[in-house]
Amino acid sequence: MHTRPSLRRTRGARTRTTTRLTAALFAAAALLVSACSSGSSTSAGGAADAVLAALPPATPSALSSYYSQRLQWHSCGTSGFECATMKAPLDYANPGAGDVRLAVSRKLATGKGRPLGSLLINPGGPGGSAVGYLQSYAGIGYPADVRARYNMVAVDPRGVARSEPVECLDGRQMDTYTQTDLTPDDQREQNALATADKKFAESCGAHSARVLRHVSTVEAARDMDILRAVLGDPKLNYVGASYGTFIGATYAGLFPDRVGRMVLDGALDPSLDARQMNLDQTAGFETAFQAFAKDCVRHSDCPLGGRGTTPAQVGDHLRAFFRKMDAHPIPAGDADGRKLGESLAMTGVIAAMYDQGTWEQLREALTSAMKENDGAGLLALSDTYYERDASGHYSNLMMANAAVNCLDLPPAFTGPEQVDKSLPAFEKASPVFGDGLAWASLNCAYWPVKATGEPHRIEAKGAAPIVVVGTTRDPATPYHWAQSLAHQLSSGRLLTYVGDGHTAYGRGSTCIDTAINTYLLDGTPPAAGKRCS
């Protein structure tokens, strides 16, 4: 999906606010998905008829050395965790063309009871570090009963974090890129936005030419099957959040007979093209904002209106604030001299939509910006979203996000003219964010590598039950995506969380957590149509 203010990551936990935001942001990272399908053809409604074809069950002889490799585990600086490096073919169509080295980490099961093998986790993105998520959250924050019986395992997908990361712009260049005006008012500003996207794409092509053609979701899913075999597991047990659901569903489509216990939380719909996906996400953020607006006006410190103010009026006030930031950026106390302009302000607000636990933080940040001319709070939220640290260094999240998204699906738009024509649809989907998110969808138009994926359905016929989790007011992965994926999967079982925020597991619902834990530990999926709050 989008690379700049828009989706990506999932949720985890650093402080209950920062961590949940970071983990959630882990999964949202942009959510544009895709993968190889067995056919073609996308309908006018944006949904595909092609179906992802399963691979032959026998391992090709050309891949046998990868499947039989032995990992050399070693301590990796985080107490209780081990790390290793796994090799996979850079190009599955030509295994002799060289390797890609993938970072793997694990935490061995800690308790008594019958061991259940490995539980592979992925927090989403594209671009979120699964190893980082394991070591900072899942390996210590997942339910004790789950950690007691599973070896918790993560692999950074190719091109991400520790696994031969895609590299593009440096920190200062990223600062400039993230401040590019995403609501161009005239031709000059449209040209500036297109130029920024072109420079980003060209930089990725120049610095990451070797891996850029081989970071697709299909390849990441195939890498997971090598890891499954190397770990000695006959089946893949997996929990994926946000974009991680697309990797998991793709695995199920390619290797249906090797699916163990699989949870797909905050599901993507692989049958949608990029434009429809971005449009759906835009509407999802509007839904989340409406919920925030209703909550905000109940508090005396809401800077966007008081009791009796409608969500539409709250939106009007926020848009007026964005316009003010567009014309006159404000100080943000940044050591590198950045000010809070419209793009960073909008990104900060979007970041807070991932988790209602950050709504108080957002109210405080908006109050400081709107009433005290201090943009530090919103800038901090934006920096969390972009994974920028205090020294001005960015993780490779945004780079990997674009690389995967632009390879997985043909671009939503091929030029500014197409965006311009689509603005009414995006603005209808979200009066607050539509304009900015439409223009953010332009990033893949100039990508140096042609997309290899296309929209497709995933049926995974013959797979064991797969639990698909959807949240009714999820901003990044709209609920109807989960409904669609559960329907596509021949063994899909939909579990619904009636609530706010991105993803549901581990976010406070005893009902959701109990259903998923029971499935992971006993293999019993939730009852059909089960709903939780």
ZIWOHU-V133683 format. One record per pair of residues at least 12 apart in sequence whose C-alpha atoms are under 6 Angstrom apart, sorted by sequence separation. I is the first residue (numbers start at 1). J is the second residue. D is the distance in Angstrom with one decimal. If there is no record, write none. Layout:
# ZIWOHU-V133683
I:J:D, I:J:D
This chain:
# ZIWOHU-V133683
11:23:2.6, 72:84:5.7, 88:100:5.4, 329:341:4.4, 365:377:4.4, 470:482:5.1, 10:23:4.5, 11:24:2.8, 38:51:5.7, 87:100:5.8, 304:317:5.9, 365:378:5.4, 10:24:3.0, 11:25:6.0, 37:51:5.6, 38:52:5.4, 87:101:4.8, 9:24:5.2, 10:25:4.7, 11:26:5.8, 37:52:4.2, 38:53:5.4, 86:101:5.7, 326:341:5.6, 9:25:3.6, 10:26:3.9, 86:102:5.1, 325:341:4.7, 326:342:4.7, 8:25:5.5, 9:26:2.4, 10:27:2.8, 85:102:5.5, 325:342:4.7, 8:26:5.9, 9:27:2.3, 10:28:5.3, 85:103:4.9, 293:311:5.2, 468:486:5.9, 8:27:5.0, 9:28:3.3, 85:104:5.8, 245:264:4.7, 8:28:2.4, 9:29:4.1, 84:104:5.2, 322:342:5.2, 7:28:4.3, 8:29:1.2, 83:104:5.6, 290:311:5.8, 511:532:5.6, 7:29:4.3, 8:30:3.7, 83:105:4.3, 245:267:5.4, 246:268:6.0, 7:30:3.5, 8:31:5.6, 82:105:5.5, 131:154:5.2, 235:258:4.6, 236:259:5.2, 237:260:4.8, 239:262:5.9, 6:30:5.8, 7:31:5.5, 82:106:5.4, 130:154:5.4, 131:155:5.9, 235:259:5.4, 236:260:4.9, 237:261:4.7, 238:262:4.7, 239:263:4.7, 240:264:5.1, 241:265:4.7, 242:266:4.7, 81:106:5.7, 130:155:5.8, 131:156:5.8, 235:260:4.8, 237:262:5.6, 241:266:5.7, 242:267:5.6, 466:491:5.9, 468:493:5.8, 469:494:5.9, 471:496:6.0, 81:107:4.8, 105:131:5.9, 130:156:5.1, 221:247:5.7, 465:491:4.8, 466:492:4.9, 467:493:4.8, 468:494:4.9, 469:495:4.8, 470:496:5.1, 471:497:4.6, 472:498:5.2, 473:499:5.8, 474:500:5.9, 3:30:5.3, 129:156:5.5, 466:493:5.9, 469:496:5.8, 471:498:5.9, 472:499:5.8, 473:500:4.8, 474:501:5.1, 2:30:4.9, 474:502:4.9, 1:30:4.6, 413:442:5.7, 459:488:5.2, 460:489:5.9, 461:490:5.4, 1:31:4.3, 217:247:5.9, 221:251:5.0, 348:378:5.0, 458:488:5.9, 459:489:4.2, 1:32:3.2, 119:150:5.8, 414:445:4.6, 459:490:5.3, 118:150:5.3, 129:161:5.7, 116:149:5.6, 117:150:5.4, 118:151:4.6, 119:152:5.1, 120:153:4.7, 121:154:5.5, 127:160:5.4, 345:378:5.9, 348:381:4.6, 411:444:5.2, 115:149:4.9, 116:150:5.3, 118:152:6.0, 119:153:5.9, 120:154:5.5, 348:382:4.1, 351:385:5.8, 411:445:5.6, 497:531:5.9, 168:203:4.9, 340:375:5.5, 347:382:5.3, 495:530:5.4, 496:531:4.6, 497:532:4.8, 498:533:4.9, 168:204:4.2, 497:533:5.5, 111:148:4.1, 167:204:6.0, 109:147:5.7, 110:148:4.5, 344:382:6.0, 406:444:5.3, 109:148:4.8, 168:207:5.9, 109:149:5.3, 167:207:5.8, 109:150:5.0, 167:208:5.8, 410:451:5.3, 109:151:4.6, 166:208:5.6, 332:374:5.6, 409:451:5.6, 108:151:4.4, 331:374:5.8, 332:375:4.2, 333:376:6.0, 408:451:5.8, 107:151:5.7, 331:375:5.9, 332:376:4.2, 407:451:4.1, 409:453:5.1, 107:152:5.1, 407:452:5.7, 408:453:4.4, 409:454:5.1, 106:152:5.4, 106:153:4.3, 105:153:5.8, 105:154:5.4, 104:154:5.7, 104:155:4.4, 103:155:5.7, 103:156:5.7, 158:215:5.7, 103:162:5.6, 103:163:5.3, 102:163:4.5, 302:363:5.9, 157:220:5.8, 303:367:5.3, 27:123:5.1, 29:125:4.0, 26:123:5.7, 27:124:3.6, 28:125:5.3, 29:126:5.7, 26:124:5.6, 27:125:4.6, 26:125:5.5, 26:128:5.1, 10:123:5.3, 10:124:5.7, 9:124:5.0, 9:125:4.4, 8:125:4.6, 121:238:5.7, 124:241:5.5, 315:432:5.9, 119:237:5.0, 120:238:4.7, 121:239:4.9, 122:240:4.8, 123:241:5.0, 124:242:5.1, 125:243:5.4, 119:238:5.4, 121:240:5.7, 124:243:4.2, 124:244:4.2, 123:244:5.8, 122:244:5.3, 13:137:5.8, 12:137:5.6, 275:412:4.3, 274:412:4.7, 286:430:5.1, 356:501:5.9, 283:429:4.7, 355:501:4.5, 283:430:5.6, 354:501:5.1, 354:502:5.1, 67:226:5.3, 181:343:5.9, 179:343:5.7, 273:455:5.5, 35:218:5.6, 272:455:5.5, 271:455:4.7, 270:455:5.9, 271:456:4.4, 270:456:5.7, 271:457:5.0, 288:475:5.4, 216:404:5.5, 215:404:5.7, 285:475:4.4, 216:407:6.0, 284:475:4.1, 216:408:5.8, 284:478:5.5, 281:476:5.5, 54:253:5.6, 55:254:5.3, 54:254:4.1, 54:255:6.0, 266:469:5.9, 256:460:5.2, 259:463:5.8, 262:466:5.2, 263:467:4.8, 264:468:4.8, 265:469:4.5, 266:470:5.3, 253:458:5.7, 264:469:6.0, 256:462:5.8, 257:463:5.5, 253:460:4.2, 256:463:4.4, 252:460:5.4, 266:477:5.7, 31:243:5.7, 269:481:4.9, 268:481:5.5, 27:241:5.9, 28:242:5.9, 27:242:4.7, 267:482:4.8, 27:243:5.8, 269:485:5.6, 171:392:5.7, 171:393:5.2, 48:271:4.8, 47:271:4.9, 47:272:4.6, 46:272:5.3, 46:273:5.5, 46:276:5.9, 10:242:6.0, 166:400:5.6, 34:270:5.8, 266:503:4.6, 265:503:5.6, 160:400:5.8, 159:400:6.0, 205:448:6.0, 197:443:5.5, 201:447:5.2, 198:446:5.5, 183:436:5.3, 182:436:5.1, 182:439:5.9, 127:397:4.4, 127:400:4.8, 127:401:4.8, 126:401:4.6, 1:278:5.6, 17:358:6.0, 5:347:4.9, 33:405:5.9, 32:405:5.0, 35:408:5.4, 34:408:4.3, 33:408:5.7, 34:409:5.3, 3:402:5.8, 51:456:5.3, 50:456:4.8, 51:457:4.6, 52:458:5.4, 48:455:5.4, 50:457:5.9, 51:458:5.7, 48:456:5.0, 36:453:4.8, 35:453:4.4, 34:453:5.5, 35:454:5.9, 37:456:5.7, 34:454:5.7, 34:455:5.8, 4:440:5.7, 2:440:5.9, 2:441:5.3, 7:476:5.9
